[in-house]
Amino acid sequence: MDNRPVGVFDSGLGGLTAVRQLMEVLPNEDIIYLGDTGRVPYGGRSKDTIVKYAKQDMAFLTSFDIKAIVVACGTVSTVAFGEIEGKYGVPIIGVVAPAVKKAVEATKNRKIGLIGTVASINSKAYEKLILESMPEAEIYSTACPLLVPLVENGRINRGDIMIETAVREYLEPIKAMGVDTLILGCTHYPLLNDVIGHYMGDGVSLVSPGAETAYYVKRLLEERDISAERGHNAKYRYYVTDSVDGFSGAASMFLSKDVSGEVRKVDLSVYED
Ligand code: DGL
């Protein structure tokens, strides 16, 4: 038994899709969340910059006595995972493998769509892993650079012309290929589940990498015998690098609980990159 917290980070709000599922699947675990809201989005930046930010995120989280870290960011998981894995003395879990496992299980016609940030799509990390377990899969991917800024600005609801237009622009070619499974390869995108699900139609399964990762974390904690005690009263702390108020409002809405007293601002520039 180990009541130390699990660290989770993303460039912004997207990692909350993992936190929400972690709260559900592991209700006794303390969580420390870092959203690098002052530097979001990561997905249009160079590999060097993404690695530098990821190392600062890791250095910040490992300044606490934590037992595992979830990289709840598709961009860091696809571009910088190799640069941080095994270097911080704690197990690190990325979102790519859990999402791929789910997509391969879900597809019937072996046509899988994939959307993500420019950096994630260019990395080919998802494709590589999908083809390892399903060599005959057809993968149709596209980068969607406008979706993260729209999500960060709260434009997530059906009927919002801006988000509906962007989703249609990006997804039309993928839909036309007849995919039956779509990996939302950036952890911000499941906040658009309604809009994307409606556009793609009922026959298409949407895979949320952040949410799938929660089950991996559960298994890892059990295997290492480092789960929190049953009955432990879980505590949550959130750190951001920009406005506390902006994040608190959106996070409270998304997690369906008031987090305002639990959000603090942090300066990551003092952490090792
Ligand atoms: N949520 C992130 C991801 O999964 C970040 C998007 C971004 O910062 O560009 O890629």
py3Dmol code that shows the C-alpha trace and the ligand (Angstrom):
import py3Dmol

protein = """\
ATOM      1  CA  MET A   1       0.000   0.000   0.000  1.00  0.00           C
ATOM      2  CA  ASP A   2       1.258   3.448  -0.899  1.00  0.00           C
ATOM      3  CA  ASN A   3      -0.722   6.642  -0.386  1.00  0.00           C
ATOM      4  CA  ARG A   4       1.677   8.892  -2.281  1.00  0.00           C
ATOM      5  CA  PRO A   5       0.057  10.812  -5.151  1.00  0.00           C
ATOM      6  CA  VAL A   6       0.070  10.043  -8.853  1.00  0.00           C
ATOM      7  CA  GLY A   7       1.335  12.943 -10.995  1.00  0.00           C
ATOM      8  CA  VAL A   8      -0.444  13.806 -14.235  1.00  0.00           C
ATOM      9  CA  PHE A   9       0.529  16.459 -16.774  1.00  0.00           C
ATOM     10  CA  ASP A  10      -0.567  18.006 -20.022  1.00  0.00           C
ATOM     11  CA  SER A  11      -0.019  21.282 -21.816  1.00  0.00           C
ATOM     12  CA  GLY A  12      -3.434  22.472 -20.659  1.00  0.00           C
ATOM     13  CA  LEU A  13      -6.923  21.201 -19.959  1.00  0.00           C
ATOM     14  CA  GLY A  14      -6.736  18.041 -22.078  1.00  0.00           C
ATOM     15  CA  GLY A  15      -5.101  15.888 -19.409  1.00  0.00           C
ATOM     16  CA  LEU A  16      -8.253  16.261 -17.333  1.00  0.00           C
ATOM     17  CA  THR A  17      -9.757  13.610 -19.601  1.00  0.00           C
ATOM     18  CA  ALA A  18      -7.306  11.236 -17.920  1.00  0.00           C
ATOM     19  CA  VAL A  19      -7.920  12.700 -14.453  1.00  0.00           C
ATOM     20  CA  ARG A  20     -11.667  12.266 -14.739  1.00  0.00           C
ATOM     21  CA  GLN A  21     -11.250   8.591 -15.532  1.00  0.00           C
ATOM     22  CA  LEU A  22      -8.564   8.114 -12.869  1.00  0.00           C
ATOM     23  CA  MET A  23     -10.952   9.520 -10.261  1.00  0.00           C
ATOM     24  CA  GLU A  24     -13.538   7.011 -11.404  1.00  0.00           C
ATOM     25  CA  VAL A  25     -11.285   3.947 -11.695  1.00  0.00           C
ATOM     26  CA  LEU A  26      -8.997   4.718  -8.741  1.00  0.00           C
ATOM     27  CA  PRO A  27     -11.112   6.691  -6.271  1.00  0.00           C
ATOM     28  CA  ASN A  28      -8.593   6.412  -3.426  1.00  0.00           C
ATOM     29  CA  GLU A  29      -5.597   7.832  -5.286  1.00  0.00           C
ATOM     30  CA  ASP A  30      -4.277  11.346  -4.581  1.00  0.00           C
ATOM     31  CA  ILE A  31      -3.563  13.227  -7.815  1.00  0.00           C
ATOM     32  CA  ILE A  32      -1.289  16.174  -8.546  1.00  0.00           C
ATOM     33  CA  TYR A  33      -2.147  17.686 -11.929  1.00  0.00           C
ATOM     34  CA  LEU A  34       0.022  20.077 -13.901  1.00  0.00           C
ATOM     35  CA  GLY A  35      -1.441  21.959 -16.864  1.00  0.00           C
ATOM     36  CA  ASP A  36       1.161  24.089 -18.632  1.00  0.00           C
ATOM     37  CA  THR A  37      -1.539  26.572 -19.608  1.00  0.00           C
ATOM     38  CA  GLY A  38       0.936  29.414 -20.132  1.00  0.00           C
ATOM     39  CA  ARG A  39       2.609  27.535 -22.996  1.00  0.00           C
ATOM     40  CA  VAL A  40      -0.265  25.567 -24.525  1.00  0.00           C
ATOM     41  CA  PRO A  41      -0.386  24.416 -27.317  1.00  0.00           C
ATOM     42  CA  TYR A  42       2.702  22.202 -27.534  1.00  0.00           C
ATOM     43  CA  GLY A  43       1.572  20.458 -30.708  1.00  0.00           C
ATOM     44  CA  GLY A  44       2.820  22.968 -33.281  1.00  0.00           C
ATOM     45  CA  ARG A  45       6.295  23.289 -31.732  1.00  0.00           C
ATOM     46  CA  SER A  46       9.615  21.678 -32.618  1.00  0.00           C
ATOM     47  CA  LYS A  47      10.769  18.449 -31.010  1.00  0.00           C
ATOM     48  CA  ASP A  48      13.485  20.321 -29.054  1.00  0.00           C
ATOM     49  CA  THR A  49      10.949  22.660 -27.503  1.00  0.00           C
ATOM     50  CA  ILE A  50       8.491  19.872 -26.687  1.00  0.00           C
ATOM     51  CA  VAL A  51      11.282  17.861 -25.019  1.00  0.00           C
ATOM     52  CA  LYS A  52      12.397  20.915 -23.025  1.00  0.00           C
ATOM     53  CA  TYR A  53       8.837  21.581 -21.792  1.00  0.00           C
ATOM     54  CA  ALA A  54       8.287  17.896 -21.008  1.00  0.00           C
ATOM     55  CA  LYS A  55      11.468  17.787 -18.901  1.00  0.00           C
ATOM     56  CA  GLN A  56      10.381  20.841 -16.931  1.00  0.00           C
ATOM     57  CA  ASP A  57       6.942  19.293 -16.391  1.00  0.00           C
ATOM     58  CA  MET A  58       8.600  16.097 -15.160  1.00  0.00           C
ATOM     59  CA  ALA A  59      11.050  17.994 -12.923  1.00  0.00           C
ATOM     60  CA  PHE A  60       8.178  19.898 -11.339  1.00  0.00           C
ATOM     61  CA  LEU A  61       6.086  16.801 -10.649  1.00  0.00           C
ATOM     62  CA  THR A  62       9.031  14.800  -9.320  1.00  0.00           C
ATOM     63  CA  SER A  63       9.768  17.633  -6.860  1.00  0.00           C
ATOM     64  CA  PHE A  64       6.834  16.072  -4.952  1.00  0.00           C
ATOM     65  CA  ASP A  65       7.095  12.636  -3.393  1.00  0.00           C
ATOM     66  CA  ILE A  66       5.045  10.852  -6.049  1.00  0.00           C
ATOM     67  CA  LYS A  67       4.799   7.201  -7.047  1.00  0.00           C
ATOM     68  CA  ALA A  68       4.023   7.369 -10.809  1.00  0.00           C
ATOM     69  CA  ILE A  69       3.515   9.896 -13.587  1.00  0.00           C
ATOM     70  CA  VAL A  70       0.910   9.903 -16.327  1.00  0.00           C
ATOM     71  CA  VAL A  71       1.925  11.803 -19.453  1.00  0.00           C
ATOM     72  CA  ALA A  72      -1.641  12.835 -20.278  1.00  0.00           C
ATOM     73  CA  CYS A  73      -0.522  14.659 -23.388  1.00  0.00           C
ATOM     74  CA  GLY A  74      -0.550  13.015 -26.801  1.00  0.00           C
ATOM     75  CA  THR A  75       2.137  15.363 -28.075  1.00  0.00           C
ATOM     76  CA  VAL A  76       4.640  14.581 -25.309  1.00  0.00           C
ATOM     77  CA  SER A  77       3.744  10.871 -25.423  1.00  0.00           C
ATOM     78  CA  THR A  78       4.443  10.673 -29.165  1.00  0.00           C
ATOM     79  CA  VAL A  79       7.374  13.063 -29.501  1.00  0.00           C
ATOM     80  CA  ALA A  80       9.269  13.174 -26.210  1.00  0.00           C
ATOM     81  CA  PHE A  81       8.497   9.945 -24.368  1.00  0.00           C
ATOM     82  CA  GLY A  82      11.857   8.359 -25.206  1.00  0.00           C
ATOM     83  CA  GLU A  83      13.666  11.375 -23.742  1.00  0.00           C
ATOM     84  CA  ILE A  84      12.011  11.152 -20.339  1.00  0.00           C
ATOM     85  CA  GLU A  85      11.304   7.451 -19.883  1.00  0.00           C
ATOM     86  CA  GLY A  86      13.434   5.796 -17.217  1.00  0.00           C
ATOM     87  CA  LYS A  87      15.145   9.062 -16.213  1.00  0.00           C
ATOM     88  CA  TYR A  88      13.195  10.180 -13.158  1.00  0.00           C
ATOM     89  CA  GLY A  89      13.123   7.167 -10.872  1.00  0.00           C
ATOM     90  CA  VAL A  90       9.335   6.727 -11.132  1.00  0.00           C
ATOM     91  CA  PRO A  91       7.211   4.709 -13.555  1.00  0.00           C
ATOM     92  CA  ILE A  92       5.932   6.875 -16.433  1.00  0.00           C
ATOM     93  CA  ILE A  93       2.827   5.995 -18.411  1.00  0.00           C
ATOM     94  CA  GLY A  94       2.058   7.561 -21.802  1.00  0.00           C
ATOM     95  CA  VAL A  95      -1.224   7.590 -23.703  1.00  0.00           C
ATOM     96  CA  VAL A  96      -0.241   5.953 -27.004  1.00  0.00           C
ATOM     97  CA  ALA A  97      -0.206   2.250 -26.091  1.00  0.00           C
ATOM     98  CA  PRO A  98      -3.528   2.341 -24.174  1.00  0.00           C
ATOM     99  CA  ALA A  99      -5.258   4.143 -27.057  1.00  0.00           C
ATOM    100  CA  VAL A 100      -3.875   1.761 -29.662  1.00  0.00           C
ATOM    101  CA  LYS A 101      -4.908  -1.300 -27.659  1.00  0.00           C
ATOM    102  CA  LYS A 102      -8.467  -0.001 -27.427  1.00  0.00           C
ATOM    103  CA  ALA A 103      -8.656   0.960 -31.117  1.00  0.00           C
ATOM    104  CA  VAL A 104      -7.398  -2.430 -32.288  1.00  0.00           C
ATOM    105  CA  GLU A 105      -9.975  -4.144 -30.055  1.00  0.00           C
ATOM    106  CA  ALA A 106     -12.775  -1.871 -31.264  1.00  0.00           C
ATOM    107  CA  THR A 107     -12.346  -1.950 -35.044  1.00  0.00           C
ATOM    108  CA  LYS A 108     -14.271  -4.511 -37.066  1.00  0.00           C
ATOM    109  CA  ASN A 109     -13.389  -3.357 -40.583  1.00  0.00           C
ATOM    110  CA  ARG A 110      -9.749  -2.554 -39.686  1.00  0.00           C
ATOM    111  CA  LYS A 111     -10.125   1.006 -40.903  1.00  0.00           C
ATOM    112  CA  ILE A 112      -8.921   3.315 -38.154  1.00  0.00           C
ATOM    113  CA  GLY A 113      -8.999   7.105 -38.220  1.00  0.00           C
ATOM    114  CA  LEU A 114      -6.501   9.133 -36.233  1.00  0.00           C
ATOM    115  CA  ILE A 115      -6.466  12.824 -35.394  1.00  0.00           C
ATOM    116  CA  GLY A 116      -3.893  14.653 -33.319  1.00  0.00           C
ATOM    117  CA  THR A 117      -1.594  17.645 -33.153  1.00  0.00           C
ATOM    118  CA  VAL A 118       0.851  18.337 -35.985  1.00  0.00           C
ATOM    119  CA  ALA A 119       3.743  16.989 -33.905  1.00  0.00           C
ATOM    120  CA  SER A 120       1.885  13.798 -32.967  1.00  0.00           C
ATOM    121  CA  ILE A 121       0.751  13.033 -36.497  1.00  0.00           C
ATOM    122  CA  ASN A 122       4.215  13.721 -37.947  1.00  0.00           C
ATOM    123  CA  SER A 123       5.791  11.387 -35.366  1.00  0.00           C
ATOM    124  CA  LYS A 124       3.881   8.356 -36.780  1.00  0.00           C
ATOM    125  CA  ALA A 125       3.974   6.880 -33.271  1.00  0.00           C
ATOM    126  CA  TYR A 126       0.332   5.733 -33.338  1.00  0.00           C
ATOM    127  CA  GLU A 127       0.640   4.207 -36.827  1.00  0.00           C
ATOM    128  CA  LYS A 128       3.756   2.280 -35.875  1.00  0.00           C
ATOM    129  CA  LEU A 129       2.121   0.699 -32.853  1.00  0.00           C
ATOM    130  CA  ILE A 130      -1.186  -0.049 -34.602  1.00  0.00           C
ATOM    131  CA  LEU A 131       0.604  -1.838 -37.448  1.00  0.00           C
ATOM    132  CA  GLU A 132       2.658  -3.859 -34.980  1.00  0.00           C
ATOM    133  CA  SER A 133      -0.470  -5.457 -33.588  1.00  0.00           C
ATOM    134  CA  MET A 134      -2.655  -5.289 -36.717  1.00  0.00           C
ATOM    135  CA  PRO A 135      -0.460  -5.261 -39.853  1.00  0.00           C
ATOM    136  CA  GLU A 136      -3.464  -5.260 -42.199  1.00  0.00           C
ATOM    137  CA  ALA A 137      -4.983  -2.122 -40.626  1.00  0.00           C
ATOM    138  CA  GLU A 138      -5.693   0.876 -42.834  1.00  0.00           C
ATOM    139  CA  ILE A 139      -4.979   4.099 -40.974  1.00  0.00           C
ATOM    140  CA  TYR A 140      -6.234   7.488 -42.103  1.00  0.00           C
ATOM    141  CA  SER A 141      -4.764  10.371 -40.168  1.00  0.00           C
ATOM    142  CA  THR A 142      -4.842  14.128 -40.138  1.00  0.00           C
ATOM    143  CA  ALA A 143      -3.464  16.889 -37.933  1.00  0.00           C
ATOM    144  CA  CYS A 144      -6.031  19.291 -36.484  1.00  0.00           C
ATOM    145  CA  PRO A 145      -4.083  22.337 -35.249  1.00  0.00           C
ATOM    146  CA  LEU A 146      -7.136  24.538 -34.632  1.00  0.00           C
ATOM    147  CA  LEU A 147      -8.928  22.186 -32.256  1.00  0.00           C
ATOM    148  CA  VAL A 148      -6.765  22.729 -29.158  1.00  0.00           C
ATOM    149  CA  PRO A 149      -7.096  26.550 -29.142  1.00  0.00           C
ATOM    150  CA  LEU A 150     -10.850  26.186 -29.642  1.00  0.00           C
ATOM    151  CA  VAL A 151     -11.117  23.734 -26.718  1.00  0.00           C
ATOM    152  CA  GLU A 152      -8.951  25.952 -24.479  1.00  0.00           C
ATOM    153  CA  ASN A 153     -11.380  28.782 -25.284  1.00  0.00           C
ATOM    154  CA  GLY A 154     -14.405  26.742 -24.295  1.00  0.00           C
ATOM    155  CA  ARG A 155     -15.741  26.286 -27.850  1.00  0.00           C
ATOM    156  CA  ILE A 156     -16.742  22.690 -27.267  1.00  0.00           C
ATOM    157  CA  ASN A 157     -20.507  22.513 -27.686  1.00  0.00           C
ATOM    158  CA  ARG A 158     -22.709  21.315 -30.493  1.00  0.00           C
ATOM    159  CA  GLY A 159     -24.283  24.225 -32.310  1.00  0.00           C
ATOM    160  CA  ASP A 160     -21.113  26.334 -31.976  1.00  0.00           C
ATOM    161  CA  ILE A 161     -20.440  27.220 -35.591  1.00  0.00           C
ATOM    162  CA  MET A 162     -16.679  27.596 -35.162  1.00  0.00           C
ATOM    163  CA  ILE A 163     -16.068  24.170 -33.678  1.00  0.00           C
ATOM    164  CA  GLU A 164     -18.594  22.457 -35.945  1.00  0.00           C
ATOM    165  CA  THR A 165     -16.912  23.959 -39.026  1.00  0.00           C
ATOM    166  CA  ALA A 166     -13.412  23.002 -37.880  1.00  0.00           C
ATOM    167  CA  VAL A 167     -14.478  19.437 -37.052  1.00  0.00           C
ATOM    168  CA  ARG A 168     -16.165  19.003 -40.428  1.00  0.00           C
ATOM    169  CA  GLU A 169     -13.150  20.422 -42.329  1.00  0.00           C
ATOM    170  CA  TYR A 170     -10.734  18.067 -40.594  1.00  0.00           C
ATOM    171  CA  LEU A 171     -12.846  14.929 -40.448  1.00  0.00           C
ATOM    172  CA  GLU A 172     -14.583  14.899 -43.820  1.00  0.00           C
ATOM    173  CA  PRO A 173     -11.791  12.953 -45.618  1.00  0.00           C
ATOM    174  CA  ILE A 174     -11.472  10.453 -42.776  1.00  0.00           C
ATOM    175  CA  LYS A 175     -15.212   9.883 -42.609  1.00  0.00           C
ATOM    176  CA  ALA A 176     -15.278   9.365 -46.386  1.00  0.00           C
ATOM    177  CA  MET A 177     -12.851   6.439 -46.019  1.00  0.00           C
ATOM    178  CA  GLY A 178     -15.433   4.539 -43.942  1.00  0.00           C
ATOM    179  CA  VAL A 179     -13.456   4.196 -40.690  1.00  0.00           C
ATOM    180  CA  ASP A 180     -15.349   2.481 -37.870  1.00  0.00           C
ATOM    181  CA  THR A 181     -12.952   3.658 -35.135  1.00  0.00           C
ATOM    182  CA  LEU A 182     -11.435   7.075 -34.529  1.00  0.00           C
ATOM    183  CA  ILE A 183      -8.542   7.695 -32.165  1.00  0.00           C
ATOM    184  CA  LEU A 184      -8.817  11.148 -30.616  1.00  0.00           C
ATOM    185  CA  GLY A 185      -5.022  11.235 -30.459  1.00  0.00           C
ATOM    186  CA  CYS A 186      -4.761  14.443 -28.481  1.00  0.00           C
ATOM    187  CA  THR A 187      -6.107  14.468 -24.945  1.00  0.00           C
ATOM    188  CA  HIS A 188      -7.971  17.714 -25.581  1.00  0.00           C
ATOM    189  CA  TYR A 189     -10.221  16.157 -28.222  1.00  0.00           C
ATOM    190  CA  PRO A 190     -12.469  14.017 -25.971  1.00  0.00           C
ATOM    191  CA  LEU A 191     -13.803  17.336 -24.675  1.00  0.00           C
ATOM    192  CA  LEU A 192     -15.317  17.459 -28.171  1.00  0.00           C
ATOM    193  CA  ASN A 193     -16.881  13.996 -27.924  1.00  0.00           C
ATOM    194  CA  ASP A 194     -20.355  15.337 -28.571  1.00  0.00           C
ATOM    195  CA  VAL A 195     -19.445  17.351 -31.633  1.00  0.00           C
ATOM    196  CA  ILE A 196     -17.132  14.716 -33.116  1.00  0.00           C
ATOM    197  CA  GLY A 197     -19.440  11.798 -32.251  1.00  0.00           C
ATOM    198  CA  HIS A 198     -22.388  13.550 -33.875  1.00  0.00           C
ATOM    199  CA  TYR A 199     -20.398  14.317 -37.025  1.00  0.00           C
ATOM    200  CA  MET A 200     -18.938  10.818 -37.395  1.00  0.00           C
ATOM    201  CA  GLY A 201     -22.228   9.056 -36.606  1.00  0.00           C
ATOM    202  CA  ASP A 202     -23.218   6.166 -34.353  1.00  0.00           C
ATOM    203  CA  GLY A 203     -21.270   3.474 -36.190  1.00  0.00           C
ATOM    204  CA  VAL A 204     -17.888   4.981 -35.296  1.00  0.00           C
ATOM    205  CA  SER A 205     -16.222   4.226 -31.936  1.00  0.00           C
ATOM    206  CA  LEU A 206     -14.288   7.141 -30.475  1.00  0.00           C
ATOM    207  CA  VAL A 207     -11.154   6.272 -28.498  1.00  0.00           C
ATOM    208  CA  SER A 208     -10.032   8.624 -25.719  1.00  0.00           C
ATOM    209  CA  PRO A 209      -6.324   8.061 -24.971  1.00  0.00           C
ATOM    210  CA  GLY A 210      -6.466   9.791 -21.581  1.00  0.00           C
ATOM    211  CA  ALA A 211      -9.389   7.727 -20.367  1.00  0.00           C
ATOM    212  CA  GLU A 212      -7.868   4.439 -21.601  1.00  0.00           C
ATOM    213  CA  THR A 213      -4.655   5.261 -19.755  1.00  0.00           C
ATOM    214  CA  ALA A 214      -6.457   5.166 -16.408  1.00  0.00           C
ATOM    215  CA  TYR A 215      -6.835   1.371 -16.746  1.00  0.00           C
ATOM    216  CA  TYR A 216      -3.096   1.025 -17.412  1.00  0.00           C
ATOM    217  CA  VAL A 217      -2.351   3.038 -14.289  1.00  0.00           C
ATOM    218  CA  LYS A 218      -4.620   0.787 -12.236  1.00  0.00           C
ATOM    219  CA  ARG A 219      -2.843  -2.321 -13.496  1.00  0.00           C
ATOM    220  CA  LEU A 220       0.603  -0.823 -12.901  1.00  0.00           C
ATOM    221  CA  LEU A 221      -0.198   0.184  -9.315  1.00  0.00           C
ATOM    222  CA  GLU A 222      -1.615  -3.263  -8.594  1.00  0.00           C
ATOM    223  CA  GLU A 223       1.334  -5.101 -10.155  1.00  0.00           C
ATOM    224  CA  ARG A 224       3.806  -3.092  -8.086  1.00  0.00           C
ATOM    225  CA  ASP A 225       1.633  -3.244  -4.997  1.00  0.00           C
ATOM    226  CA  ILE A 226       1.641   0.540  -4.678  1.00  0.00           C
ATOM    227  CA  SER A 227      -2.107   1.250  -4.743  1.00  0.00           C
ATOM    228  CA  ALA A 228      -3.506   3.598  -2.102  1.00  0.00           C
ATOM    229  CA  GLU A 229      -5.289   2.079   0.878  1.00  0.00           C
ATOM    230  CA  ARG A 230      -8.938   1.308   0.349  1.00  0.00           C
ATOM    231  CA  GLY A 231     -10.810   4.004   2.254  1.00  0.00           C
ATOM    232  CA  HIS A 232      -8.020   6.552   1.783  1.00  0.00           C
ATOM    233  CA  ASN A 233      -9.648   9.931   1.300  1.00  0.00           C
ATOM    234  CA  ALA A 234      -8.219  11.092  -2.036  1.00  0.00           C
ATOM    235  CA  LYS A 235      -6.884  14.638  -2.317  1.00  0.00           C
ATOM    236  CA  TYR A 236      -6.465  16.559  -5.554  1.00  0.00           C
ATOM    237  CA  ARG A 237      -4.123  19.431  -6.312  1.00  0.00           C
ATOM    238  CA  TYR A 238      -3.867  21.318  -9.593  1.00  0.00           C
ATOM    239  CA  TYR A 239      -1.012  23.510 -10.816  1.00  0.00           C
ATOM    240  CA  VAL A 240      -1.096  25.789 -13.832  1.00  0.00           C
ATOM    241  CA  THR A 241       1.360  28.187 -15.440  1.00  0.00           C
ATOM    242  CA  ASP A 242      -1.212  30.849 -16.358  1.00  0.00           C
ATOM    243  CA  SER A 243      -4.430  32.221 -14.881  1.00  0.00           C
ATOM    244  CA  VAL A 244      -5.777  30.188 -11.966  1.00  0.00           C
ATOM    245  CA  ASP A 245      -9.296  31.499 -12.526  1.00  0.00           C
ATOM    246  CA  GLY A 246      -9.422  30.602 -16.206  1.00  0.00           C
ATOM    247  CA  PHE A 247      -8.403  27.032 -15.475  1.00  0.00           C
ATOM    248  CA  SER A 248     -10.547  26.638 -12.350  1.00  0.00           C
ATOM    249  CA  GLY A 249     -13.783  27.472 -14.142  1.00  0.00           C
ATOM    250  CA  ALA A 250     -13.197  25.130 -17.056  1.00  0.00           C
ATOM    251  CA  ALA A 251     -11.810  22.324 -14.879  1.00  0.00           C
ATOM    252  CA  SER A 252     -14.685  22.520 -12.400  1.00  0.00           C
ATOM    253  CA  MET A 253     -17.140  22.235 -15.251  1.00  0.00           C
ATOM    254  CA  PHE A 254     -15.377  19.332 -16.863  1.00  0.00           C
ATOM    255  CA  LEU A 255     -14.787  17.374 -13.646  1.00  0.00           C
ATOM    256  CA  SER A 256     -18.261  18.257 -12.296  1.00  0.00           C
ATOM    257  CA  LYS A 257     -16.743  19.413  -8.982  1.00  0.00           C
ATOM    258  CA  ASP A 258     -15.512  22.740  -7.702  1.00  0.00           C
ATOM    259  CA  VAL A 259     -11.713  22.739  -7.873  1.00  0.00           C
ATOM    260  CA  SER A 260     -11.180  26.469  -7.371  1.00  0.00           C
ATOM    261  CA  GLY A 261      -9.563  26.182  -3.919  1.00  0.00           C
ATOM    262  CA  GLU A 262      -7.166  23.508  -5.154  1.00  0.00           C
ATOM    263  CA  VAL A 263      -5.532  25.356  -8.078  1.00  0.00           C
ATOM    264  CA  ARG A 264      -2.176  27.153  -7.709  1.00  0.00           C
ATOM    265  CA  LYS A 265       0.094  28.948 -10.138  1.00  0.00           C
ATOM    266  CA  VAL A 266       3.658  27.713 -10.645  1.00  0.00           C
ATOM    267  CA  ASP A 267       6.714  29.018 -12.499  1.00  0.00           C
ATOM    268  CA  LEU A 268       8.302  26.171 -14.465  1.00  0.00           C
ATOM    269  CA  SER A 269      11.292  28.204 -15.650  1.00  0.00           C
ATOM    270  CA  VAL A 270      13.122  27.387 -12.401  1.00  0.00           C
ATOM    271  CA  TYR A 271      12.927  23.653 -13.137  1.00  0.00           C
ATOM    272  CA  GLU A 272      15.647  21.743 -14.973  1.00  0.00           C
ATOM    273  CA  ASP A 273      15.046  21.209 -18.722  1.00  0.00           C
TER     274      ASP A 273
END
"""
ligand_1 = """\
10
DGL
N -3.445 17.635 -24.997
C -2.273 17.682 -25.766
C -2.063 16.484 -26.634
O -2.597 15.480 -26.262
C -1.760 18.941 -26.142
C -2.155 19.688 -27.283
C -1.174 20.776 -27.478
O -0.643 21.278 -26.500
O -0.932 21.101 -28.638
O -1.403 16.510 -27.638
"""
view = py3Dmol.view(width=600, height=400)
view.addModel(protein, "pdb")
view.setStyle({"model": 0}, {"cartoon": {"style": "trace"}})
view.addModel(ligand_1, "xyz")
view.setStyle({"model": 1}, {"stick": {}})
view.zoomTo()
view.show()
